[in-house]
Amino acid sequence: MKKSIFYAVFVGILWIGNSCNKQLNQSPKYGLNAETVYKDPNNYIKVLAKLYSGLSMTGNQGPAGQADIAGIDEGFSAYVRVLWNLQELPTDEAVCGWNDPGIPELVKNDINAENVWVKGMYYRIYYQITLCNEFIGQSSDAKLEERGFSENDKQMIRTYRNEARFLRALSYYHAMDLFGNVPFVDENDQVGAFQPERITRSDLFNYVESELLAIEPSLTSAASVVYGHASKAAAQTLLAKLYLNAEVYTGTARWADCKDYCQKIIDAGPFSLDDRYQDLFLADNNSSPEIIFPVVYDGLYAQTWGGTTFLVCASLGGSMVAADYGVNGKWAGLRATEALVNKFVDTTQDSRFLFYTTGQTKDITSLSTFTQGYANPKFKNVTSTGSLGSNSANSPHTDIDFPMFRLGDVYLMMAEASLRLGDQGTALQYVNAIRSRAYGNSNFNLASVTLSDIIDERARELQWEGTRRTDLIRFDLFAGATYLWPFKGGDVAGIGIDPYLELYPLPTSDLILNPNLIQNPGY
């Protein structure tokens, strides 16, 4: 129903994407190989579409068929879905009542190296990195010169190459955040030719930072970028996130750098807070002035059982009517914890209080009972004008784009970094901007702000957007018993957990195959 030429390109690339996953010394079906693909400058945008689709899709044949990742159900392996599960289910924001392998263990912080979701995220990250490496290698200046492309074509492909470097940096950021010390490969390394070396978390931080600093000046401005592509502001936002968590990753705080990059995004525009909070999570959120970098979905042309289809359908159950949310099925899995609900002081005027309470209890004693815990239908496959999503009558697949980066998060990063630097005035300004949007007025603005205020404001503003685990770790609230929530550590009331759980384990299969790797402590 929306997504401009990007989806026409995406649909056309499915056949090329299949060949690009192969080793260069193999002969893909139908005689298509890397040299055939890359000798035509018009094909680069098509291969780039495959890289972007790696964040949303699970294979080359729609929601079921030719899966990218083996060993996990294809619908389970979508990038946003596995990332969301690892970032939300072990925290105070969400539970899932399903008994699918690995889900109860995530909710209860009972993780091991065989957890299917942990492995799914790890291999999804490295699949994405491998695709990006191949594209980056094939679009080097030497390759473009060798192929005799015009200067206009070279410049166009260099822009695509910088976008691919952003996508690779994003995946390495997730690898660093979730797994710590991991294997490292770049465009100079041939797939399968050697066992990758282990890179430390701090060295990977330096690499991601250097990549983003190198490409930031050359990426397209946010005002001119094609929707769904990475802009200069997307790189700046990822840098801000990197610096926000620098002390966790490297032992050295970088608050001033975080603040500087937030300021760049705010000053450069063209972003502004959306007038209505709910509109950020609807089927036409591609028109939002707030979203800096989306993961793009379409109910007709980009169908997946992951992503926002998962976030909508898994949040519906009990007395909820699926059609009211623009889908045709209720999966009865996800609910909000009492800890999240209790962050809301005023439940009638805060527009972020989107919970469904009819027939639901706030407390949860049984994970498998959907009516225990408030439902949280924050993502809704209906447009801001009330129209249903493009495919709501025939399938549950949604048109909602996932806001990987948005200005509301930048405001709260700005506030936190400023406060940690002793700048109460700037911190208060940006927290109150968020609160004013939430309430529709300034009546609930704060007179002063603390770090406790900021972590709670992040819970309210960014609930279920895949940031919570990282936030709790940065505030030293994830491990230990200082802060408890339902089912933390497997106890209904919550108990303390060990600090080693702040990192996920590397999959056993990778440790066996690569002696350069070392398992994270505690596993």
C-alpha positions in Angstrom: 0.0 0.0 0.0 3.0 2.3 0.3 6.6 1.6 0.1 7.7 3.4 -3.1 10.2 1.9 -5.6 12.1 0.2 -2.8 9.7 -2.8 -2.8 9.6 -3.1 -6.6 13.3 -3.5 -6.4 13.1 -5.9 -3.5 10.7 -8.2 -5.3 13.0 -8.2 -8.3 16.0 -9.2 -6.4 14.9 -12.5 -4.8 16.5 -14.5 -7.6 19.8 -12.6 -7.3 19.9 -12.8 -3.5 19.9 -16.6 -3.8 23.1 -16.6 -5.8 24.8 -14.0 -3.6 24.7 -16.3 -0.6 27.0 -18.8 -2.2 30.7 -19.2 -2.3 32.3 -17.4 -5.2 33.9 -20.6 -6.5 30.5 -22.3 -6.8 28.1 -22.2 -9.7 24.6 -21.2 -8.7 21.6 -22.6 -10.5 20.6 -21.1 -13.8 24.2 -20.0 -14.5 24.0 -16.9 -12.3 27.2 -16.0 -10.5 28.7 -13.0 -8.8 30.6 -11.7 -11.8 27.4 -11.9 -13.9 25.4 -10.0 -11.3 28.0 -7.3 -10.6 29.1 -6.5 -14.1 25.8 -4.6 -14.6 25.7 -1.4 -12.5 21.9 -1.6 -12.4 22.1 -4.7 -10.4 23.8 -3.1 -7.4 20.6 -1.6 -6.1 18.9 -5.0 -6.4 21.6 -6.7 -4.3 21.5 -3.9 -1.8 17.8 -4.6 -1.4 18.7 -8.1 -0.3 20.9 -6.6 2.4 18.1 -4.4 3.7 15.6 -7.3 3.5 17.9 -9.3 5.7 16.5 -7.1 8.6 12.9 -8.0 7.7 12.6 -11.1 5.7 13.6 -14.7 6.4 14.3 -16.2 3.0 13.8 -15.8 -0.8 10.3 -17.2 -1.1 8.2 -15.3 1.3 7.2 -16.3 4.8 7.8 -20.0 4.2 10.0 -21.8 1.7 13.7 -21.1 1.1 15.0 -20.1 4.6 18.2 -18.1 5.1 19.0 -19.8 8.4 18.9 -23.5 9.0 18.2 -25.1 12.4 15.4 -22.7 13.5 11.8 -22.4 12.2 11.9 -19.8 9.4 9.3 -17.6 11.0 11.2 -17.6 14.2 14.5 -16.5 12.5 13.5 -13.0 11.4 16.1 -10.4 12.6 13.6 -8.1 14.4 11.8 -11.1 16.0 14.9 -12.7 17.5 16.4 -9.4 18.5 13.1 -8.4 20.2 12.9 -11.7 22.1 16.5 -11.4 23.4 16.1 -7.7 24.3 12.6 -7.9 25.9 11.7 -11.3 27.3 14.5 -11.5 29.9 13.5 -8.0 31.3 10.8 -6.3 33.3 8.7 -5.4 30.2 7.3 -8.6 28.7 6.5 -12.3 29.1 5.5 -14.9 26.6 3.3 -17.8 27.5 4.4 -20.2 24.7 6.3 -23.3 25.4 8.2 -23.2 22.1 11.8 -24.3 22.8 13.8 -21.6 24.4 11.0 -19.1 25.1 10.4 -20.1 28.8 14.1 -20.0 29.4 14.4 -16.4 28.1 11.6 -15.2 30.3 13.2 -16.9 33.3 16.8 -15.9 32.6 17.7 -19.6 32.3 20.0 -19.3 29.3 22.4 -21.8 27.8 24.4 -22.1 24.6 21.8 -24.4 23.0 18.9 -21.9 23.3 17.4 -21.8 19.8 16.7 -18.1 20.0 20.2 -17.3 21.0 21.6 -19.3 18.2 19.0 -17.8 15.8 20.2 -14.3 16.6 23.8 -15.2 16.4 23.5 -16.8 13.0 21.2 -14.2 11.7 23.7 -11.5 12.6 26.6 -13.4 10.8 24.4 -14.2 7.8 23.8 -10.5 7.5 27.4 -9.6 7.9 28.4 -12.2 5.3 26.0 -10.7 2.7 27.3 -7.2 3.5 30.9 -8.2 3.2 30.3 -9.7 -0.2 28.6 -6.6 -1.5 31.2 -4.3 0.0 34.0 -6.3 -1.6 32.3 -6.4 -5.0 31.8 -2.6 -4.9 35.3 -1.5 -4.1 36.9 1.2 -6.2 39.2 -1.4 -7.7 36.3 -3.6 -8.8 34.4 -0.6 -10.2 37.4 0.5 -12.2 38.1 -3.0 -13.5 34.5 -3.2 -14.7 34.8 0.1 -16.6 31.8 1.8 -15.1 31.0 5.5 -15.8 31.8 8.1 -13.1 28.1 8.5 -12.4 27.7 4.7 -11.9 30.7 4.7 -9.7 29.4 7.4 -7.5 26.0 5.8 -7.2 27.5 2.4 -6.2 29.8 4.1 -3.7 26.7 5.4 -2.0 25.2 1.9 -1.9 28.5 0.6 -0.5 28.4 3.1 2.4 24.8 1.9 3.1 26.1 -1.7 3.2 28.8 -0.6 5.6 26.2 0.9 7.8 24.1 -2.3 7.8 27.3 -4.3 8.7 28.1 -1.9 11.5 24.5 -2.3 12.8 24.9 -6.1 12.9 28.3 -5.9 14.6 26.8 -3.5 17.1 24.2 -6.1 17.9 26.8 -8.8 18.1 28.9 -6.7 20.5 25.9 -5.8 22.7 24.5 -9.3 22.9 27.5 -11.6 22.8 30.6 -9.4 23.7 33.8 -11.1 22.2 32.9 -12.6 18.9 34.4 -13.8 15.6 35.4 -11.0 13.1 35.3 -11.1 9.3 35.2 -8.2 6.8 35.2 -7.8 3.0 38.8 -9.1 2.8 37.9 -12.5 4.2 36.6 -15.2 1.9 33.7 -17.2 3.4 34.8 -20.7 4.5 38.5 -20.1 3.7 39.7 -19.9 7.3 38.5 -19.8 10.9 37.7 -16.2 11.9 39.8 -14.6 14.7 38.1 -13.6 17.9 37.7 -9.8 18.4 37.3 -8.4 21.9 34.3 -6.3 22.7 36.4 -3.1 23.1 38.2 -3.7 19.8 34.8 -4.3 18.1 33.6 -1.1 19.6 36.5 0.7 18.0 35.9 -1.0 14.7 32.2 -0.1 14.6 33.0 3.5 15.6 35.6 3.8 12.9 33.3 2.5 10.2 30.5 4.9 11.2 32.8 7.9 11.4 34.2 7.0 7.9 30.8 6.7 6.2 28.8 9.4 8.0 29.9 12.3 5.9 29.2 10.5 2.6 25.7 9.1 3.4 22.7 10.8 2.0 21.1 13.5 4.1 17.9 12.5 5.9 15.9 15.0 3.9 16.9 13.4 0.6 17.3 9.7 1.3 15.0 7.1 -0.2 12.6 5.8 2.4 13.9 2.7 4.1 17.6 3.4 3.3 20.2 4.5 5.8 20.9 8.2 5.9 23.5 10.3 7.6 21.2 10.6 10.6 21.0 6.8 10.9 24.7 6.6 11.2 24.7 9.4 13.7 22.0 7.7 15.8 24.0 4.4 15.8 27.0 6.4 17.0 25.0 8.0 19.7 23.8 4.5 20.9 27.4 3.3 20.7 28.6 6.1 22.9 25.6 5.8 25.3 26.7 2.3 26.2 30.5 2.8 25.8 31.2 2.3 29.5 29.5 -1.1 29.4 31.4 -2.1 26.2 34.8 -0.7 26.9 35.0 0.5 30.5 35.3 4.1 29.5 32.3 6.4 29.4 31.7 8.6 26.3 28.7 10.7 27.5 30.0 13.9 25.8 30.3 12.1 22.4 26.8 10.7 22.8 25.4 14.2 23.5 27.3 15.7 20.5 25.8 13.1 18.1 22.3 13.6 19.5 22.7 17.3 19.0 23.8 16.7 15.4 20.6 14.7 14.7 18.4 17.3 16.4 20.0 20.3 14.7 20.2 18.9 11.2 16.5 17.8 11.0 14.2 17.0 9.2 12.9 15.0 12.2 10.3 16.1 14.7 8.3 14.3 17.3 5.1 12.8 15.9 2.0 14.6 17.1 0.4 11.3 18.3 2.5 8.6 20.0 0.2 5.8 18.7 0.8 6.9 15.1 4.4 5.7 15.3 3.2 2.1 15.4 0.5 2.0 12.9 0.3 0.7 9.3 1.1 4.1 7.7 4.0 5.0 10.1 6.2 5.4 7.0 4.8 8.9 6.9 5.9 9.7 10.5 8.3 12.7 10.8 10.0 10.9 13.8 11.4 7.6 12.4 15.0 7.9 11.5 15.7 4.4 10.4 12.9 1.8 9.8 12.9 -1.9 9.1 10.3 -2.0 6.3 7.4 -4.4 6.1 4.4 -4.7 3.7 1.5 -7.0 4.1 1.4 -7.8 0.4 5.0 -7.6 -0.8 7.1 -8.4 2.3 5.4 -11.1 4.2 7.0 -12.7 7.3 6.0 -14.4 10.5 8.5 -12.2 12.3 8.8 -8.5 12.6 5.6 -6.5 13.2 3.4 -9.4 12.2 4.7 -11.1 15.3 4.5 -8.1 17.5 0.8 -7.5 16.6 -0.5 -11.1 16.5 1.4 -12.4 19.5 0.0 -9.6 21.6 -3.6 -10.5 20.8 -5.7 -13.0 22.8 -8.5 -13.3 25.4 -11.5 -11.1 24.5 -9.6 -9.0 22.0 -11.0 -8.9 18.4 -8.2 -9.5 15.9 -10.0 -7.4 13.2 -9.8 -4.4 15.4 -6.1 -4.5 15.0 -6.0 -5.1 11.3 -5.2 -8.8 11.3 -7.1 -12.1 11.2 -5.5 -14.1 13.9 -4.7 -14.0 17.7 -1.6 -15.9 18.8 -2.1 -15.3 22.5 1.5 -15.1 23.7 2.9 -11.7 24.7 1.8 -9.6 27.7 3.2 -6.8 29.7 4.5 -7.4 33.2 3.1 -5.7 36.3 6.5 -4.0 36.6 6.0 -2.2 33.2 2.4 -1.3 33.9 3.3 0.2 37.3 5.7 2.6 35.6 2.6 4.6 34.5 1.4 6.9 37.2 -1.5 8.4 35.3 -3.2 5.7 33.2 -5.9 7.9 31.7 -3.9 10.8 30.3 -0.6 9.3 29.3 -1.1 8.4 25.6 1.5 5.7 25.9 -0.7 3.6 28.2 -2.0 1.4 25.4 -2.7 -1.7 27.4 -5.8 -3.8 26.9 -7.2 -4.6 30.4 -10.7 -6.0 29.7 -10.7 -9.5 31.2 -7.0 -9.3 32.0 -5.4 -9.3 35.4 -2.4 -7.1 36.0 -0.4 -9.8 37.9 0.9 -13.0 36.4 1.3 -16.3 38.2 0.9 -18.5 35.2 2.9 -17.7 32.1 0.7 -19.9 29.9 -2.6 -18.1 30.8 -3.0 -15.2 28.4 -5.5 -13.4 30.5 -2.9 -13.0 33.2 -1.0 -9.8 32.5 -2.2 -6.8 30.5 -2.1 -7.2 26.7 0.0 -4.5 25.0 -1.3 -3.9 21.4 1.0 -1.0 20.9 1.6 -2.1 17.2 -1.6 -2.0 15.3 -2.1 -2.9 11.6 -4.5 0.1 11.1 -3.7 3.5 9.6 -3.8 6.8 11.4 -7.1 7.5 9.5 -8.7 4.1 10.6 -8.2 2.1 7.4 -7.1 -1.5 7.7 -3.7 -2.8 6.5 -3.4 -3.8 2.9 -3.8 -7.6 3.5 -5.8 -7.7 6.7 -8.7 -9.6 5.1 -6.6 -12.4 3.8 -3.6 -12.8 6.2 -2.1 -11.4 9.4 0.8 -9.9 7.6 1.2 -6.2 8.5 2.2 -2.9 6.9 3.8 -1.6 10.0 7.5 -0.6 9.8 9.6 -1.3 12.8 11.2 1.9 14.1 14.7 0.7 14.7 15.8 4.3 15.4 13.5 7.3 16.1 13.8 10.8 17.5 12.1 10.0 20.8 15.0 7.7 21.7 17.5 10.4 20.6 15.8 12.9 22.9 16.1 10.5 25.8 19.7 9.7 25.0 20.3 13.4 24.9 18.7 13.8 28.3 20.6 10.9 29.9 24.0 11.9 28.5 23.4 15.5 29.6 22.4 14.6 33.1 25.4 12.3 33.5 27.6 15.3 32.5 25.9 17.5 35.1 23.7 19.4 32.7 20.3 19.3 34.4 18.8 22.0 32.2 19.3 20.1 28.9 18.2 16.8 30.5 15.0 18.4 31.8 14.3 20.0 28.4 14.3 16.8 26.5 12.6 14.6 29.1 9.8 17.2 29.3 9.5 17.3 25.5 8.8 13.6 25.6 6.3 13.9 28.4 4.5 16.9 26.8 3.9 14.8 23.7 2.7 11.8 25.8 0.2 13.9 27.8 -0.7 16.4 25.1 0.2 19.3 27.4 2.9 20.4 29.9 0.8 19.8 33.0 2.9 16.7 33.8 6.3 18.1 33.1 9.0 17.5 35.7 10.6 20.3 37.8 13.8 18.3 38.0 15.1 15.0 36.7 17.1 12.1 38.1 18.6 9.1 36.4 15.8 7.0 38.0 13.4 9.3 36.2 15.1 8.7 32.9 15.2 4.9 33.1 11.5 4.9 33.9 10.8 7.4 31.1 12.6 5.1 28.7 10.4 2.2 29.8 7.2 4.2 29.2 8.4 5.8 25.9 10.3 2.9 24.4 8.3 -0.1 25.8 8.5 -3.1 23.5 10.9 -1.5 21.0 13.9 -3.8 21.7 16.0 -1.5 23.9 15.2 -2.6 27.5 17.9 -5.2 28.2 20.6 -2.9 27.1 19.1 0.0 29.1 18.8 -2.1 32.3 22.4 -3.3 32.0 23.7 0.3 31.5 21.9 1.4 34.7 23.2 -1.7 36.6 19.6 -3.0 37.1 19.6 -6.2 35.1 21.7 -8.5 37.2 21.7 -8.9 41.0 18.7 -8.3 43.3 18.6 -4.5 43.4 15.7 -4.5 41.0 13.3 -7.4 40.7 10.4 -8.1 38.4 8.0 -11.0 37.9 9.7 -14.2 36.8 13.2 -12.7 37.0 15.4 -15.7 37.7 12.5 -18.0 37.3 10.7 -17.0 40.5 7.1 -15.6 40.2 8.1 -12.6 42.4 11.5 -12.3 41.0 15.0 -13.2 42.4 18.5 -11.9 41.8 20.4 -13.3 38.8 24.2 -13.6 38.1 26.1 -10.9 36.3 27.3 -13.3 33.6 23.7 -13.3 32.2 24.4 -9.7 30.9 26.0 -11.5 27.9 24.5 -14.3 25.9 26.6 -17.5 25.2 28.2 -18.2 21.9 26.6 -21.3 20.3 28.3 -24.5 21.1 28.4 -25.4 17.4 30.5 -22.4 16.6 32.9 -23.1 19.5 33.5 -26.6 18.2 34.2 -25.4 14.6 36.3 -22.5 15.6 39.1 -23.0 18.2 39.8 -19.2 18.1 36.6 -18.6 20.1 36.2 -18.6 23.9 32.8 -19.2 25.6 31.6 -16.3 27.7 32.1 -16.7 31.4 29.3 -18.6 33.3 28.3 -20.8 30.4 
